[in-house]
Amino acid sequence: MILDQNQQKIIEAIENSKSTILAVSHDIHSHPELSNKEFFASDLLQNTLTSYGFQVESGYAGIPTAFCARKGTGKPRVAFLAEYDALPGIGHACGHNVIAATSLCAGIGLGAVIDQIGGEVWVIGTPAEETIGAKCLMVDGGYFNDIDAALMIHPHAGNYTTVHALALCPIRVAFRGKASHAAAAPWDGINALDAMINLFTSINCLRQQIRPDARIHGIITNGGLAPNIIPELSEGSFFIRAMTRSYLDLLISKFKACAEGAAIATGCSVEFIQDEPIFSNLITNDPLASRFTHYMENVLGAGEFMRAPDHFGSIDMGNVSHVVPAIHPLVDITNFEPFSPHTTEFLKAACSPLADQTIIRAGKGLALTAFDVLTQPDWLEEIKSHHRKAIGK
């Protein structure tokens, strides 16, 4: 495929900025910050984008470490999404430095021609993907409503056009009973820990009747104070996951029924606490994903992309994909070695020479795909039509 003059300018702009882009990746990797505390990474990305002529809004959507960098005028409008939070104890073992640098790379590339082709390019800093998911808050606040396409990548062991990211509901459960001396007067107590154990037993029974792609897993965070005191309070934290949001809602109701049954069986009361957003399942826009894959395989030499891995977790990009056409392809940083994210091996891979190469290549792929969104109105309508049908399903 022969690139036109503006596409060549995108490639040249990225090549000329390669050292800056990779320095950002390495700096974020060496300064890991937890969710909503990513001040170093956020400032670094904002300052870099400002130096490339972007107008930057800090504290975007009311989130201190979020930002929105804009360049160009009018519509269509595309957004590259950057993540940059790290994991407790193990740093950037999910490779969010790679995500941030790749979206920066794409923004720099497309930004180099945006005044010639029209439309707008945004780079949105979206913190806290590992916890509350800033994208969920942005979606709820309508911050994606005026965007025509949202694009990002995620590093992985291998290249994949799409992922089957599960819908996720984080929920906490508290059982309240009555304390009593466990030896002298156990009959006067109401054991909240028994209720929690009954809940886990009921969940294990429920697993026999749920779909194979669904998940329910949790931990006991408070099981009592001492062995000789009947626990008056027990608390647990759970994740409920499903392939679709509709089935997730059904599972949530079944989970709550299990907890309510455990409360009745033990004489406890039960409370459900949901102080984190629900992640929706990811709806990949096939026209966008196919075009990105085409550029990566046939123009940029990334090698073959497979359709989707057979397992993945949950991501807040799912919420974005329900309101705007979106892609979240996986790009190889392990040379196809099966290193799982959130491991020491993946931490090292996220700052390797291969990761650097992937950042530049995937940044070009995103930029070229977004260029087509801005310059091919008929194809943009195909993208939107696919999204409308997918949401209807």
Contacts in CASP RR format, 6 or more apart in sequence:
PFRMAT RR
TARGET T0000
AUTHOR 0000-0000-0000
METHOD contacts of the structure
MODEL  1
MILDQNQQKIIEAIENSKSTILAVSHDIHSHPELSNKEFFASDLLQNTLT
SYGFQVESGYAGIPTAFCARKGTGKPRVAFLAEYDALPGIGHACGHNVIA
ATSLCAGIGLGAVIDQIGGEVWVIGTPAEETIGAKCLMVDGGYFNDIDAA
LMIHPHAGNYTTVHALALCPIRVAFRGKASHAAAAPWDGINALDAMINLF
TSINCLRQQIRPDARIHGIITNGGLAPNIIPELSEGSFFIRAMTRSYLDL
LISKFKACAEGAAIATGCSVEFIQDEPIFSNLITNDPLASRFTHYMENVL
GAGEFMRAPDHFGSIDMGNVSHVVPAIHPLVDITNFEPFSPHTTEFLKAA
CSPLADQTIIRAGKGLALTAFDVLTQPDWLEEIKSHHRKAIGK
1 294 0 8 1.000
1 298 0 8 1.000
1 299 0 8 1.000
3 11 0 8 1.000
3 299 0 8 1.000
3 368 0 8 1.000
6 113 0 8 1.000
6 116 0 8 1.000
6 117 0 8 1.000
6 371 0 8 1.000
6 375 0 8 1.000
7 368 0 8 1.000
7 371 0 8 1.000
9 112 0 8 1.000
9 113 0 8 1.000
10 109 0 8 1.000
10 110 0 8 1.000
10 112 0 8 1.000
10 113 0 8 1.000
10 364 0 8 1.000
10 367 0 8 1.000
10 368 0 8 1.000
10 371 0 8 1.000
11 364 0 8 1.000
12 112 0 8 1.000
13 108 0 8 1.000
13 109 0 8 1.000
13 111 0 8 1.000
13 112 0 8 1.000
13 113 0 8 1.000
14 21 0 8 1.000
14 105 0 8 1.000
14 108 0 8 1.000
14 109 0 8 1.000
14 360 0 8 1.000
14 363 0 8 1.000
14 364 0 8 1.000
14 367 0 8 1.000
15 360 0 8 1.000
17 52 0 8 1.000
17 105 0 8 1.000
17 108 0 8 1.000
17 109 0 8 1.000
18 360 0 8 1.000
20 48 0 8 1.000
21 101 0 8 1.000
21 104 0 8 1.000
21 105 0 8 1.000
21 108 0 8 1.000
21 359 0 8 1.000
21 360 0 8 1.000
22 101 0 8 1.000
22 356 0 8 1.000
22 359 0 8 1.000
22 360 0 8 1.000
24 44 0 8 1.000
24 45 0 8 1.000
24 48 0 8 1.000
24 100 0 8 1.000
24 101 0 8 1.000
24 104 0 8 1.000
25 97 0 8 1.000
25 98 0 8 1.000
25 100 0 8 1.000
25 101 0 8 1.000
25 351 0 8 1.000
25 355 0 8 1.000
25 356 0 8 1.000
25 359 0 8 1.000
26 97 0 8 1.000
26 351 0 8 1.000
27 40 0 8 1.000
27 44 0 8 1.000
28 40 0 8 1.000
28 41 0 8 1.000
28 44 0 8 1.000
28 84 0 8 1.000
28 92 0 8 1.000
28 96 0 8 1.000
28 97 0 8 1.000
28 100 0 8 1.000
28 101 0 8 1.000
29 92 0 8 1.000
29 95 0 8 1.000
29 97 0 8 1.000
29 350 0 8 1.000
29 351 0 8 1.000
30 351 0 8 1.000
31 40 0 8 1.000
31 41 0 8 1.000
32 86 0 8 1.000
32 87 0 8 1.000
32 91 0 8 1.000
32 92 0 8 1.000
33 39 0 8 1.000
33 40 0 8 1.000
33 41 0 8 1.000
33 84 0 8 1.000
33 85 0 8 1.000
33 86 0 8 1.000
34 85 0 8 1.000
34 86 0 8 1.000
34 87 0 8 1.000
34 88 0 8 1.000
35 85 0 8 1.000
35 127 0 8 1.000
35 128 0 8 1.000
35 129 0 8 1.000
35 130 0 8 1.000
35 131 0 8 1.000
35 132 0 8 1.000
35 133 0 8 1.000
36 63 0 8 1.000
36 64 0 8 1.000
36 65 0 8 1.000
36 85 0 8 1.000
36 127 0 8 1.000
36 128 0 8 1.000
36 131 0 8 1.000
36 132 0 8 1.000
37 65 0 8 1.000
37 85 0 8 1.000
38 65 0 8 1.000
38 84 0 8 1.000
38 85 0 8 1.000
38 86 0 8 1.000
38 127 0 8 1.000
39 64 0 8 1.000
39 65 0 8 1.000
41 65 0 8 1.000
41 84 0 8 1.000
41 85 0 8 1.000
41 97 0 8 1.000
41 100 0 8 1.000
42 58 0 8 1.000
42 65 0 8 1.000
42 66 0 8 1.000
42 67 0 8 1.000
42 84 0 8 1.000
42 125 0 8 1.000
42 127 0 8 1.000
45 67 0 8 1.000
45 69 0 8 1.000
45 82 0 8 1.000
45 84 0 8 1.000
45 100 0 8 1.000
45 104 0 8 1.000
45 123 0 8 1.000
45 125 0 8 1.000
46 56 0 8 1.000
46 58 0 8 1.000
46 67 0 8 1.000
46 69 0 8 1.000
48 104 0 8 1.000
49 56 0 8 1.000
49 69 0 8 1.000
49 104 0 8 1.000
49 107 0 8 1.000
49 123 0 8 1.000
50 56 0 8 1.000
50 69 0 8 1.000
52 71 0 8 1.000
52 107 0 8 1.000
52 108 0 8 1.000
52 111 0 8 1.000
53 71 0 8 1.000
54 69 0 8 1.000
54 70 0 8 1.000
54 71 0 8 1.000
54 111 0 8 1.000
54 123 0 8 1.000
55 69 0 8 1.000
55 70 0 8 1.000
55 71 0 8 1.000
56 67 0 8 1.000
56 68 0 8 1.000
56 69 0 8 1.000
56 70 0 8 1.000
57 67 0 8 1.000
57 68 0 8 1.000
57 69 0 8 1.000
57 70 0 8 1.000
58 67 0 8 1.000
59 65 0 8 1.000
59 66 0 8 1.000
59 67 0 8 1.000
60 66 0 8 1.000
60 67 0 8 1.000
60 68 0 8 1.000
60 124 0 8 1.000
60 125 0 8 1.000
60 138 0 8 1.000
60 143 0 8 1.000
61 134 0 8 1.000
61 137 0 8 1.000
61 138 0 8 1.000
61 141 0 8 1.000
61 143 0 8 1.000
63 127 0 8 1.000
63 128 0 8 1.000
63 134 0 8 1.000
63 137 0 8 1.000
63 138 0 8 1.000
65 127 0 8 1.000
65 128 0 8 1.000
66 124 0 8 1.000
66 125 0 8 1.000
66 126 0 8 1.000
66 127 0 8 1.000
66 134 0 8 1.000
66 138 0 8 1.000
67 124 0 8 1.000
67 125 0 8 1.000
68 122 0 8 1.000
68 123 0 8 1.000
68 124 0 8 1.000
68 125 0 8 1.000
68 143 0 8 1.000
69 122 0 8 1.000
69 123 0 8 1.000
69 124 0 8 1.000
70 120 0 8 1.000
70 121 0 8 1.000
70 122 0 8 1.000
71 107 0 8 1.000
71 111 0 8 1.000
71 114 0 8 1.000
71 120 0 8 1.000
71 121 0 8 1.000
72 111 0 8 1.000
72 114 0 8 1.000
72 115 0 8 1.000
72 118 0 8 1.000
72 119 0 8 1.000
72 120 0 8 1.000
72 121 0 8 1.000
73 118 0 8 1.000
73 119 0 8 1.000
73 120 0 8 1.000
74 118 0 8 1.000
74 119 0 8 1.000
74 120 0 8 1.000
75 119 0 8 1.000
75 120 0 8 1.000
75 148 0 8 1.000
76 119 0 8 1.000
76 120 0 8 1.000
76 148 0 8 1.000
76 149 0 8 1.000
76 373 0 8 1.000
76 374 0 8 1.000
76 380 0 8 1.000
77 119 0 8 1.000
77 120 0 8 1.000
77 121 0 8 1.000
77 122 0 8 1.000
77 146 0 8 1.000
77 147 0 8 1.000
77 148 0 8 1.000
78 110 0 8 1.000
78 120 0 8 1.000
78 121 0 8 1.000
78 122 0 8 1.000
78 147 0 8 1.000
78 148 0 8 1.000
78 149 0 8 1.000
78 150 0 8 1.000
78 151 0 8 1.000
78 370 0 8 1.000
78 373 0 8 1.000
78 374 0 8 1.000
79 121 0 8 1.000
79 122 0 8 1.000
79 123 0 8 1.000
79 124 0 8 1.000
79 144 0 8 1.000
79 147 0 8 1.000
79 149 0 8 1.000
79 150 0 8 1.000
79 151 0 8 1.000
80 102 0 8 1.000
80 103 0 8 1.000
80 104 0 8 1.000
80 106 0 8 1.000
80 107 0 8 1.000
80 121 0 8 1.000
80 122 0 8 1.000
80 123 0 8 1.000
80 124 0 8 1.000
80 150 0 8 1.000
80 151 0 8 1.000
80 152 0 8 1.000
80 366 0 8 1.000
80 370 0 8 1.000
81 99 0 8 1.000
81 103 0 8 1.000
81 123 0 8 1.000
81 124 0 8 1.000
81 125 0 8 1.000
81 126 0 8 1.000
81 135 0 8 1.000
81 150 0 8 1.000
81 151 0 8 1.000
81 152 0 8 1.000
81 317 0 8 1.000
81 320 0 8 1.000
82 99 0 8 1.000
82 100 0 8 1.000
82 103 0 8 1.000
82 104 0 8 1.000
82 123 0 8 1.000
82 124 0 8 1.000
82 125 0 8 1.000
82 126 0 8 1.000
82 152 0 8 1.000
83 96 0 8 1.000
83 99 0 8 1.000
83 100 0 8 1.000
83 125 0 8 1.000
83 126 0 8 1.000
83 127 0 8 1.000
83 129 0 8 1.000
83 152 0 8 1.000
84 96 0 8 1.000
84 97 0 8 1.000
84 99 0 8 1.000
84 100 0 8 1.000
84 125 0 8 1.000
84 127 0 8 1.000
85 96 0 8 1.000
85 127 0 8 1.000
85 128 0 8 1.000
85 129 0 8 1.000
85 130 0 8 1.000
85 131 0 8 1.000
86 92 0 8 1.000
86 93 0 8 1.000
86 94 0 8 1.000
86 96 0 8 1.000
86 130 0 8 1.000
87 93 0 8 1.000
87 94 0 8 1.000
87 130 0 8 1.000
87 342 0 8 1.000
90 342 0 8 1.000
90 343 0 8 1.000
90 344 0 8 1.000
90 347 0 8 1.000
91 347 0 8 1.000
92 347 0 8 1.000
92 350 0 8 1.000
92 351 0 8 1.000
93 341 0 8 1.000
93 342 0 8 1.000
93 343 0 8 1.000
93 344 0 8 1.000
93 346 0 8 1.000
93 347 0 8 1.000
93 350 0 8 1.000
94 130 0 8 1.000
94 341 0 8 1.000
94 342 0 8 1.000
94 346 0 8 1.000
94 350 0 8 1.000
95 155 0 8 1.000
95 333 0 8 1.000
95 341 0 8 1.000
95 346 0 8 1.000
95 347 0 8 1.000
95 350 0 8 1.000
95 355 0 8 1.000
96 129 0 8 1.000
97 350 0 8 1.000
97 351 0 8 1.000
98 153 0 8 1.000
98 155 0 8 1.000
98 333 0 8 1.000
98 350 0 8 1.000
98 355 0 8 1.000
98 358 0 8 1.000
98 359 0 8 1.000
99 152 0 8 1.000
99 153 0 8 1.000
99 154 0 8 1.000
99 155 0 8 1.000
100 125 0 8 1.000
101 359 0 8 1.000
102 152 0 8 1.000
102 153 0 8 1.000
102 331 0 8 1.000
102 358 0 8 1.000
102 359 0 8 1.000
102 362 0 8 1.000
102 363 0 8 1.000
102 366 0 8 1.000
103 123 0 8 1.000
103 125 0 8 1.000
103 152 0 8 1.000
103 363 0 8 1.000
103 366 0 8 1.000
104 123 0 8 1.000
105 359 0 8 1.000
105 360 0 8 1.000
105 362 0 8 1.000
105 363 0 8 1.000
105 364 0 8 1.000
105 366 0 8 1.000
105 367 0 8 1.000
106 123 0 8 1.000
106 151 0 8 1.000
106 363 0 8 1.000
106 364 0 8 1.000
106 365 0 8 1.000
106 366 0 8 1.000
106 367 0 8 1.000
106 370 0 8 1.000
107 121 0 8 1.000
107 123 0 8 1.000
107 367 0 8 1.000
109 363 0 8 1.000
109 364 0 8 1.000
109 367 0 8 1.000
110 121 0 8 1.000
110 367 0 8 1.000
110 370 0 8 1.000
110 371 0 8 1.000
110 374 0 8 1.000
111 121 0 8 1.000
113 371 0 8 1.000
114 120 0 8 1.000
114 121 0 8 1.000
114 374 0 8 1.000
117 371 0 8 1.000
117 374 0 8 1.000
117 375 0 8 1.000
118 374 0 8 1.000
119 374 0 8 1.000
121 370 0 8 1.000
121 374 0 8 1.000
122 147 0 8 1.000
124 138 0 8 1.000
124 143 0 8 1.000
125 134 0 8 1.000
126 133 0 8 1.000
126 134 0 8 1.000
126 135 0 8 1.000
126 138 0 8 1.000
126 316 0 8 1.000
127 133 0 8 1.000
127 134 0 8 1.000
128 134 0 8 1.000
129 135 0 8 1.000
129 315 0 8 1.000
129 316 0 8 1.000
131 276 0 8 1.000
132 276 0 8 1.000
132 277 0 8 1.000
133 276 0 8 1.000
133 277 0 8 1.000
133 279 0 8 1.000
133 316 0 8 1.000
134 316 0 8 1.000
135 316 0 8 1.000
135 317 0 8 1.000
135 318 0 8 1.000
135 319 0 8 1.000
135 320 0 8 1.000
136 277 0 8 1.000
136 278 0 8 1.000
136 279 0 8 1.000
136 316 0 8 1.000
136 319 0 8 1.000
137 277 0 8 1.000
138 144 0 8 1.000
138 320 0 8 1.000
139 319 0 8 1.000
139 320 0 8 1.000
139 322 0 8 1.000
139 323 0 8 1.000
140 277 0 8 1.000
142 323 0 8 1.000
144 150 0 8 1.000
144 320 0 8 1.000
144 323 0 8 1.000
144 324 0 8 1.000
145 323 0 8 1.000
145 324 0 8 1.000
147 324 0 8 1.000
148 324 0 8 1.000
148 325 0 8 1.000
148 373 0 8 1.000
148 380 0 8 1.000
148 383 0 8 1.000
148 384 0 8 1.000
149 285 0 8 1.000
149 288 0 8 1.000
149 324 0 8 1.000
149 325 0 8 1.000
149 326 0 8 1.000
149 370 0 8 1.000
149 373 0 8 1.000
149 380 0 8 1.000
149 383 0 8 1.000
150 317 0 8 1.000
150 320 0 8 1.000
150 321 0 8 1.000
150 324 0 8 1.000
150 325 0 8 1.000
150 326 0 8 1.000
150 327 0 8 1.000
151 288 0 8 1.000
151 292 0 8 1.000
151 326 0 8 1.000
151 327 0 8 1.000
151 366 0 8 1.000
151 369 0 8 1.000
151 370 0 8 1.000
152 317 0 8 1.000
152 327 0 8 1.000
152 328 0 8 1.000
152 366 0 8 1.000
153 328 0 8 1.000
153 329 0 8 1.000
153 330 0 8 1.000
153 331 0 8 1.000
153 362 0 8 1.000
153 363 0 8 1.000
153 366 0 8 1.000
154 163 0 8 1.000
154 315 0 8 1.000
154 328 0 8 1.000
154 329 0 8 1.000
154 330 0 8 1.000
154 331 0 8 1.000
155 330 0 8 1.000
155 331 0 8 1.000
155 332 0 8 1.000
155 333 0 8 1.000
155 341 0 8 1.000
155 346 0 8 1.000
155 349 0 8 1.000
155 350 0 8 1.000
155 355 0 8 1.000
155 358 0 8 1.000
156 309 0 8 1.000
156 330 0 8 1.000
156 331 0 8 1.000
156 332 0 8 1.000
156 333 0 8 1.000
156 334 0 8 1.000
156 341 0 8 1.000
157 332 0 8 1.000
157 333 0 8 1.000
157 334 0 8 1.000
157 336 0 8 1.000
157 337 0 8 1.000
157 338 0 8 1.000
157 339 0 8 1.000
157 340 0 8 1.000
157 346 0 8 1.000
158 306 0 8 1.000
158 330 0 8 1.000
158 331 0 8 1.000
158 332 0 8 1.000
158 334 0 8 1.000
158 336 0 8 1.000
159 296 0 8 1.000
159 302 0 8 1.000
159 303 0 8 1.000
159 304 0 8 1.000
159 305 0 8 1.000
159 306 0 8 1.000
159 329 0 8 1.000
159 330 0 8 1.000
159 331 0 8 1.000
159 332 0 8 1.000
160 305 0 8 1.000
160 306 0 8 1.000
160 307 0 8 1.000
160 308 0 8 1.000
160 309 0 8 1.000
160 329 0 8 1.000
160 330 0 8 1.000
161 284 0 8 1.000
161 289 0 8 1.000
161 290 0 8 1.000
161 292 0 8 1.000
161 293 0 8 1.000
161 305 0 8 1.000
161 306 0 8 1.000
161 307 0 8 1.000
161 308 0 8 1.000
161 329 0 8 1.000
162 282 0 8 1.000
162 284 0 8 1.000
162 289 0 8 1.000
162 307 0 8 1.000
162 308 0 8 1.000
162 327 0 8 1.000
162 328 0 8 1.000
162 329 0 8 1.000
163 282 0 8 1.000
163 284 0 8 1.000
163 308 0 8 1.000
163 309 0 8 1.000
163 312 0 8 1.000
163 315 0 8 1.000
163 328 0 8 1.000
163 329 0 8 1.000
163 330 0 8 1.000
164 213 0 8 1.000
164 243 0 8 1.000
164 281 0 8 1.000
164 282 0 8 1.000
164 308 0 8 1.000
164 309 0 8 1.000
164 312 0 8 1.000
165 279 0 8 1.000
165 281 0 8 1.000
165 282 0 8 1.000
165 312 0 8 1.000
165 313 0 8 1.000
165 314 0 8 1.000
165 315 0 8 1.000
165 317 0 8 1.000
165 318 0 8 1.000
165 328 0 8 1.000
166 213 0 8 1.000
166 214 0 8 1.000
166 215 0 8 1.000
166 241 0 8 1.000
166 242 0 8 1.000
166 243 0 8 1.000
166 279 0 8 1.000
166 281 0 8 1.000
166 312 0 8 1.000
166 313 0 8 1.000
166 314 0 8 1.000
167 241 0 8 1.000
167 242 0 8 1.000
167 243 0 8 1.000
167 244 0 8 1.000
167 245 0 8 1.000
167 247 0 8 1.000
167 248 0 8 1.000
167 278 0 8 1.000
167 279 0 8 1.000
167 280 0 8 1.000
167 281 0 8 1.000
167 314 0 8 1.000
168 239 0 8 1.000
168 240 0 8 1.000
168 241 0 8 1.000
168 248 0 8 1.000
168 278 0 8 1.000
168 279 0 8 1.000
168 313 0 8 1.000
168 314 0 8 1.000
169 239 0 8 1.000
169 240 0 8 1.000
169 241 0 8 1.000
169 248 0 8 1.000
169 251 0 8 1.000
169 252 0 8 1.000
169 274 0 8 1.000
169 278 0 8 1.000
169 279 0 8 1.000
170 237 0 8 1.000
170 238 0 8 1.000
170 239 0 8 1.000
170 274 0 8 1.000
170 276 0 8 1.000
170 278 0 8 1.000
171 237 0 8 1.000
171 238 0 8 1.000
171 239 0 8 1.000
171 240 0 8 1.000
171 252 0 8 1.000
171 255 0 8 1.000
171 272 0 8 1.000
171 273 0 8 1.000
171 274 0 8 1.000
172 221 0 8 1.000
172 235 0 8 1.000
172 236 0 8 1.000
172 237 0 8 1.000
172 238 0 8 1.000
172 272 0 8 1.000
172 273 0 8 1.000
172 274 0 8 1.000
172 275 0 8 1.000
173 196 0 8 1.000
173 199 0 8 1.000
173 235 0 8 1.000
173 236 0 8 1.000
173 238 0 8 1.000
173 259 0 8 1.000
173 270 0 8 1.000
173 271 0 8 1.000
173 272 0 8 1.000
173 273 0 8 1.000
174 233 0 8 1.000
174 234 0 8 1.000
174 235 0 8 1.000
174 236 0 8 1.000
174 270 0 8 1.000
174 271 0 8 1.000
174 273 0 8 1.000
175 192 0 8 1.000
175 193 0 8 1.000
175 195 0 8 1.000
175 196 0 8 1.000
175 199 0 8 1.000
175 233 0 8 1.000
175 234 0 8 1.000
175 235 0 8 1.000
175 259 0 8 1.000
175 262 0 8 1.000
175 263 0 8 1.000
175 266 0 8 1.000
175 268 0 8 1.000
175 269 0 8 1.000
175 270 0 8 1.000
176 192 0 8 1.000
176 232 0 8 1.000
176 233 0 8 1.000
176 268 0 8 1.000
176 269 0 8 1.000
176 270 0 8 1.000
176 271 0 8 1.000
177 189 0 8 1.000
177 190 0 8 1.000
177 191 0 8 1.000
177 192 0 8 1.000
177 195 0 8 1.000
177 231 0 8 1.000
177 232 0 8 1.000
177 233 0 8 1.000
177 266 0 8 1.000
177 267 0 8 1.000
177 268 0 8 1.000
177 269 0 8 1.000
178 188 0 8 1.000
178 189 0 8 1.000
178 190 0 8 1.000
178 230 0 8 1.000
178 232 0 8 1.000
179 189 0 8 1.000
179 229 0 8 1.000
179 230 0 8 1.000
179 231 0 8 1.000
179 232 0 8 1.000
180 186 0 8 1.000
180 187 0 8 1.000
180 188 0 8 1.000
180 189 0 8 1.000
180 229 0 8 1.000
180 230 0 8 1.000
181 188 0 8 1.000
181 228 0 8 1.000
181 229 0 8 1.000
181 230 0 8 1.000
182 227 0 8 1.000
182 228 0 8 1.000
182 229 0 8 1.000
182 230 0 8 1.000
183 228 0 8 1.000
186 230 0 8 1.000
189 230 0 8 1.000
189 232 0 8 1.000
190 230 0 8 1.000
190 232 0 8 1.000
190 266 0 8 1.000
190 267 0 8 1.000
190 268 0 8 1.000
191 230 0 8 1.000
191 231 0 8 1.000
191 266 0 8 1.000
191 268 0 8 1.000
192 223 0 8 1.000
192 224 0 8 1.000
192 231 0 8 1.000
192 232 0 8 1.000
192 233 0 8 1.000
192 234 0 8 1.000
192 266 0 8 1.000
192 268 0 8 1.000
193 223 0 8 1.000
193 224 0 8 1.000
193 231 0 8 1.000
193 234 0 8 1.000
194 266 0 8 1.000
195 234 0 8 1.000
195 262 0 8 1.000
195 263 0 8 1.000
195 265 0 8 1.000
195 266 0 8 1.000
195 267 0 8 1.000
195 268 0 8 1.000
195 270 0 8 1.000
196 220 0 8 1.000
196 223 0 8 1.000
196 234 0 8 1.000
196 235 0 8 1.000
196 236 0 8 1.000
196 262 0 8 1.000
198 261 0 8 1.000
198 262 0 8 1.000
198 265 0 8 1.000
198 266 0 8 1.000
199 258 0 8 1.000
199 259 0 8 1.000
199 262 0 8 1.000
200 220 0 8 1.000
202 258 0 8 1.000
202 259 0 8 1.000
202 261 0 8 1.000
202 262 0 8 1.000
203 216 0 8 1.000
203 255 0 8 1.000
203 258 0 8 1.000
206 216 0 8 1.000
206 254 0 8 1.000
206 255 0 8 1.000
206 258 0 8 1.000
207 216 0 8 1.000
210 216 0 8 1.000
210 251 0 8 1.000
210 254 0 8 1.000
211 242 0 8 1.000
211 243 0 8 1.000
211 247 0 8 1.000
213 242 0 8 1.000
213 243 0 8 1.000
214 240 0 8 1.000
214 241 0 8 1.000
214 242 0 8 1.000
214 243 0 8 1.000
214 247 0 8 1.000
214 251 0 8 1.000
215 239 0 8 1.000
215 240 0 8 1.000
215 241 0 8 1.000
215 242 0 8 1.000
216 238 0 8 1.000
216 239 0 8 1.000
216 240 0 8 1.000
216 241 0 8 1.000
216 251 0 8 1.000
216 255 0 8 1.000
217 238 0 8 1.000
217 239 0 8 1.000
218 236 0 8 1.000
218 237 0 8 1.000
218 238 0 8 1.000
218 239 0 8 1.000
219 236 0 8 1.000
219 237 0 8 1.000
220 234 0 8 1.000
220 235 0 8 1.000
220 236 0 8 1.000
221 235 0 8 1.000
221 236 0 8 1.000
221 237 0 8 1.000
222 233 0 8 1.000
222 234 0 8 1.000
222 235 0 8 1.000
222 236 0 8 1.000
223 231 0 8 1.000
223 233 0 8 1.000
223 234 0 8 1.000
223 235 0 8 1.000
224 231 0 8 1.000
224 232 0 8 1.000
224 233 0 8 1.000
224 234 0 8 1.000
225 231 0 8 1.000
238 255 0 8 1.000
239 314 0 8 1.000
240 248 0 8 1.000
240 251 0 8 1.000
240 252 0 8 1.000
240 255 0 8 1.000
241 248 0 8 1.000
241 313 0 8 1.000
241 314 0 8 1.000
242 248 0 8 1.000
242 250 0 8 1.000
242 251 0 8 1.000
242 281 0 8 1.000
243 281 0 8 1.000
244 281 0 8 1.000
245 278 0 8 1.000
245 280 0 8 1.000
245 281 0 8 1.000
245 322 0 8 1.000
248 278 0 8 1.000
248 281 0 8 1.000
256 272 0 8 1.000
259 270 0 8 1.000
259 272 0 8 1.000
260 270 0 8 1.000
262 268 0 8 1.000
262 270 0 8 1.000
263 269 0 8 1.000
263 270 0 8 1.000
277 316 0 8 1.000
277 319 0 8 1.000
279 314 0 8 1.000
279 315 0 8 1.000
279 316 0 8 1.000
279 318 0 8 1.000
279 319 0 8 1.000
280 318 0 8 1.000
280 319 0 8 1.000
280 321 0 8 1.000
280 322 0 8 1.000
281 318 0 8 1.000
282 315 0 8 1.000
282 317 0 8 1.000
282 318 0 8 1.000
282 321 0 8 1.000
282 326 0 8 1.000
282 328 0 8 1.000
283 318 0 8 1.000
283 321 0 8 1.000
283 322 0 8 1.000
283 326 0 8 1.000
283 387 0 8 1.000
283 390 0 8 1.000
283 391 0 8 1.000
284 321 0 8 1.000
284 326 0 8 1.000
284 327 0 8 1.000
284 328 0 8 1.000
285 321 0 8 1.000
285 325 0 8 1.000
285 326 0 8 1.000
285 327 0 8 1.000
285 383 0 8 1.000
285 386 0 8 1.000
285 387 0 8 1.000
285 390 0 8 1.000
286 386 0 8 1.000
287 325 0 8 1.000
287 379 0 8 1.000
287 382 0 8 1.000
287 383 0 8 1.000
287 386 0 8 1.000
288 325 0 8 1.000
288 326 0 8 1.000
288 327 0 8 1.000
288 369 0 8 1.000
288 373 0 8 1.000
288 383 0 8 1.000
289 327 0 8 1.000
289 329 0 8 1.000
291 369 0 8 1.000
291 372 0 8 1.000
291 379 0 8 1.000
292 327 0 8 1.000
292 329 0 8 1.000
292 365 0 8 1.000
292 366 0 8 1.000
292 369 0 8 1.000
293 305 0 8 1.000
293 329 0 8 1.000
295 364 0 8 1.000
295 365 0 8 1.000
295 368 0 8 1.000
295 369 0 8 1.000
296 302 0 8 1.000
296 303 0 8 1.000
296 305 0 8 1.000
296 331 0 8 1.000
296 361 0 8 1.000
296 362 0 8 1.000
296 365 0 8 1.000
297 303 0 8 1.000
297 304 0 8 1.000
297 305 0 8 1.000
299 365 0 8 1.000
299 368 0 8 1.000
300 361 0 8 1.000
300 364 0 8 1.000
300 365 0 8 1.000
301 361 0 8 1.000
302 331 0 8 1.000
302 332 0 8 1.000
302 358 0 8 1.000
302 361 0 8 1.000
302 362 0 8 1.000
305 329 0 8 1.000
309 330 0 8 1.000
315 328 0 8 1.000
317 326 0 8 1.000
317 328 0 8 1.000
318 326 0 8 1.000
318 328 0 8 1.000
320 326 0 8 1.000
321 328 0 8 1.000
322 391 0 8 1.000
324 387 0 8 1.000
325 383 0 8 1.000
325 384 0 8 1.000
325 386 0 8 1.000
325 387 0 8 1.000
327 369 0 8 1.000
331 358 0 8 1.000
331 361 0 8 1.000
331 362 0 8 1.000
332 354 0 8 1.000
332 358 0 8 1.000
333 349 0 8 1.000
333 350 0 8 1.000
333 352 0 8 1.000
333 354 0 8 1.000
333 355 0 8 1.000
333 358 0 8 1.000
334 345 0 8 1.000
334 346 0 8 1.000
334 349 0 8 1.000
334 354 0 8 1.000
335 354 0 8 1.000
337 345 0 8 1.000
339 345 0 8 1.000
339 346 0 8 1.000
339 349 0 8 1.000
340 346 0 8 1.000
349 355 0 8 1.000
372 379 0 8 1.000
373 379 0 8 1.000
373 380 0 8 1.000
373 383 0 8 1.000
END
